[in-house]
Amino acid sequence: MAPPTSRLVVPIDPRKKPWEQKQPLHNRWHPEIPPVAEVKTGEVFKIEMLDWIGGAIKDDNSAMDVKILDLSTVHYMSGPIRVVDVDGTPAKPGDLLVVEICNLGPLPGDEWGFTAIFDRENGGSFLTDHFPCATKAIWYFEGIYAYSPHIPGVRFPGLTHPGIIGTAPSMELLQIWNERDRNLEETGLQSLKLCEIQEGTPEWEKIAKVAARTIPGRENGGNCDIKNLSRGSKIYLPVFVDGANFSTGDMHSSQGDGEVAFCGAIEMSGFLELK
């Protein structure tokens, strides 16, 4: 008999804000963020996700939404997903989690994406001296192809992939990250200052004060932007907490070997079918 249809464990409604979703999204790494679903080893399941900034960019001709974008909230991720063996035993620290991408693509009914350049006054990019003002290009998808009315005459096949895919850190690893980030910030090499959530329960406020940003790639995987991590690929992730607490997000229709505009991928909402 044919295997059953993959189970949807994180549904997303692209018409709703991140905080209005059926299951909560998260935008930091922390071992105490509770899992929203559980999957078994060998199970094929489906995760849906918003784009990295939670739908703040609109399908229109104005770049004002890029200019005023609040970058303290990124990246919105779906999960965490608790992983257990067929007998119910959770993944353990020291295990290696093998994640296979069986299928992926844009969310049905939301087949569009965007590329942007941040304004000089809002982070800029590596090309700020040449492009100081916020700009935006909207892309529409036709199967594997993308085209943009803002860049006439261009149509190309994309290699869709998740920009972020990783496991939750242990408290010990989180402390190492925070110390490393503080040292970087003090030297002026990089700013990864943590941001508290606006409102919430005392438990969430406690997590938010020490949780790690999703901006850099880390020992848990994270924001790696691997363009070849697409359909048929496998990624091997270390497990630091019981259940692994796997999360993913930041779907890209396409991206090259760099992101010099800091939003140089074709960002989109999407789904992953994983094993």
C-alpha positions in Angstrom: 0.0 0.0 0.0 1.1 3.6 -0.7 2.3 5.5 2.4 -0.2 7.9 4.0 -0.2 11.6 3.1 2.3 13.5 5.2 0.9 15.0 8.5 0.7 18.8 8.8 2.1 19.6 12.2 2.5 23.4 11.9 -0.3 25.1 9.8 0.1 28.7 8.7 -2.5 31.2 7.5 -0.5 33.9 5.5 -3.4 36.3 6.0 -2.7 36.4 9.8 0.0 38.1 11.8 2.6 35.8 13.5 1.0 36.2 16.9 -2.4 35.3 15.4 -1.4 31.9 14.1 -2.9 28.7 15.5 0.4 27.6 16.9 2.9 30.2 18.3 5.9 31.1 16.2 9.3 32.1 17.8 12.2 34.3 16.7 14.9 33.4 19.2 16.9 30.3 20.2 16.3 29.0 23.8 16.0 25.5 25.3 12.9 26.3 27.3 10.7 27.4 24.4 8.0 24.6 24.5 7.5 22.4 21.4 4.3 22.9 19.4 4.3 19.4 17.9 5.9 16.0 18.1 7.0 13.7 15.3 8.5 10.1 15.3 11.7 8.9 13.7 11.0 7.9 10.1 7.7 9.9 9.9 7.1 12.1 6.9 5.5 15.4 8.1 4.8 18.9 6.8 5.7 22.3 8.3 4.4 25.6 7.0 6.0 28.9 7.7 5.6 32.7 7.2 8.4 34.6 5.5 11.3 35.7 7.7 9.7 39.0 8.8 6.2 37.6 9.4 4.4 39.2 6.5 5.4 42.8 7.1 6.4 43.3 3.4 3.4 43.8 1.1 2.8 42.9 -2.6 2.8 46.5 -3.9 5.1 49.0 -5.6 6.1 50.9 -2.5 9.4 50.3 -0.6 8.2 52.3 2.5 7.5 49.0 4.3 11.2 48.0 3.8 12.4 51.5 5.0 10.5 51.2 8.3 10.9 47.5 8.8 11.5 46.4 12.5 14.5 44.1 12.2 14.5 43.3 16.0 11.7 40.7 15.4 13.4 38.4 12.9 13.5 35.6 12.0 10.1 34.1 12.5 10.4 30.3 12.8 7.9 27.4 12.9 8.5 25.0 15.8 10.0 23.8 17.9 9.2 20.2 16.9 9.9 17.4 19.5 11.5 14.3 17.9 11.0 10.9 19.5 11.8 7.3 18.5 9.2 4.9 17.4 8.9 3.7 21.0 8.4 7.2 22.3 12.0 7.8 23.6 13.0 11.4 22.8 16.2 12.3 21.0 18.9 12.8 23.6 21.9 15.3 23.9 24.7 13.8 21.9 22.5 12.2 19.3 22.7 13.3 15.6 19.4 14.3 14.0 19.2 13.5 10.3 16.6 15.7 8.5 15.7 14.8 4.9 13.9 17.4 2.7 11.3 15.4 0.7 9.5 18.3 -0.8 9.1 22.1 -0.5 7.6 25.2 -2.1 5.5 28.3 -1.6 2.3 28.2 0.4 -0.7 27.5 -1.9 -2.5 30.8 -2.6 0.6 32.8 -1.5 2.9 32.2 -4.5 5.0 35.4 -4.5 8.1 36.7 -2.8 10.3 39.8 -2.5 13.9 41.0 -2.6 14.8 44.2 -0.9 17.7 46.6 0.0 17.5 48.1 3.4 17.6 51.9 3.9 20.9 53.4 5.1 19.0 54.6 8.2 17.7 51.1 8.9 20.8 48.8 8.7 21.8 49.4 5.1 23.8 46.7 3.3 27.3 46.0 2.0 26.3 48.2 -1.0 24.9 51.1 1.0 27.3 53.6 -0.6 25.9 52.7 -4.0 22.3 52.1 -2.9 21.5 54.2 0.2 17.7 54.1 -0.1 15.2 51.3 0.5 14.2 49.5 -2.6 12.0 46.4 -3.2 11.2 44.0 -6.0 8.2 41.7 -6.0 8.5 38.2 -7.6 5.8 35.9 -8.8 6.2 32.2 -9.1 5.2 29.9 -12.1 6.3 26.5 -11.1 10.1 26.6 -10.5 10.3 29.9 -12.3 10.2 33.4 -10.8 9.6 36.7 -12.6 9.3 40.3 -11.4 7.4 43.3 -12.9 10.1 45.5 -11.2 12.9 43.8 -13.2 11.5 43.4 -16.7 12.8 40.7 -19.0 14.1 38.5 -16.2 12.8 35.0 -15.6 14.8 32.2 -14.1 14.4 28.8 -12.2 15.0 29.1 -8.5 16.5 26.5 -6.1 14.0 26.7 -3.2 15.4 26.1 0.3 14.9 27.0 4.0 17.4 29.7 5.2 17.1 28.6 8.8 17.0 25.0 10.1 18.3 24.0 13.5 17.9 22.5 16.9 17.5 24.2 20.3 20.7 24.9 22.3 21.3 23.7 25.8 21.5 26.3 28.6 25.3 25.8 28.6 25.6 26.4 24.9 23.2 29.4 25.1 25.5 31.0 27.7 28.5 30.5 25.4 26.6 32.2 22.6 25.6 35.2 24.8 29.1 35.7 26.0 30.5 35.5 22.5 27.8 37.9 21.2 28.6 40.4 24.0 32.3 40.3 23.1 31.5 40.9 19.5 29.3 43.8 20.3 31.8 45.4 22.7 34.5 45.2 20.0 32.1 46.8 17.5 32.5 43.9 15.0 28.9 42.9 15.1 25.7 43.9 16.9 23.6 41.0 18.1 21.9 42.8 21.0 19.1 40.9 22.4 15.6 42.3 22.4 12.8 41.6 24.9 9.4 40.8 23.8 6.9 43.6 24.2 4.4 41.8 26.5 3.9 38.3 27.8 3.9 35.9 30.7 6.7 36.0 33.2 8.0 32.8 31.7 8.2 34.3 28.2 9.8 37.5 29.6 12.5 35.4 31.3 13.2 33.5 28.1 13.3 36.6 26.0 15.9 38.3 28.1 18.5 35.7 27.5 17.4 34.0 24.2 19.8 34.2 21.3 19.2 36.0 18.0 18.7 34.0 14.8 20.9 36.3 12.7 24.2 34.2 12.6 24.6 30.5 11.8 25.6 28.7 15.0 26.6 25.3 16.4 23.0 24.2 16.1 22.7 25.0 12.4 20.5 28.0 12.3 20.8 30.8 9.7 23.0 29.1 7.2 21.3 30.1 3.9 22.6 26.9 2.1 21.1 27.3 -1.4 21.7 23.6 -2.2 19.7 22.4 0.8 16.7 21.7 -1.3 14.5 18.8 -2.3 16.4 15.5 -1.8 19.0 16.9 0.5 19.8 15.8 4.1 21.2 17.9 6.9 22.8 16.5 10.0 22.2 18.5 13.2 23.5 17.9 16.7 21.0 17.4 19.5 21.5 19.5 22.7 18.2 19.0 24.6 15.7 16.1 25.1 13.6 15.9 22.0 16.0 18.0 19.9 13.3 20.8 19.6 13.9 21.3 15.8 12.8 24.6 14.2 12.9 26.0 10.7 12.0 29.2 8.7 13.2 31.9 6.4 12.1 30.2 3.2 13.8 31.3 0.0 12.6 30.8 -3.6 16.2 31.5 -4.7 19.5 32.8 -3.4 23.1 32.9 -4.6 26.2 32.3 -2.6 25.9 35.5 -0.6 23.4 38.1 0.6 25.1 41.4 0.1 21.9 43.3 0.3 21.0 41.5 3.6 17.7 40.7 2.0 19.2 39.4 -1.3 17.2 36.2 -1.5 13.7 35.9 -2.9 12.0 35.7 0.5 8.7 33.9 0.7 6.3 32.0 2.9 6.4 28.3 2.2 6.2 24.7 3.3 8.6 21.9 4.0 7.9 18.2 3.8 10.4 16.5 6.0 11.5 13.1 7.2 
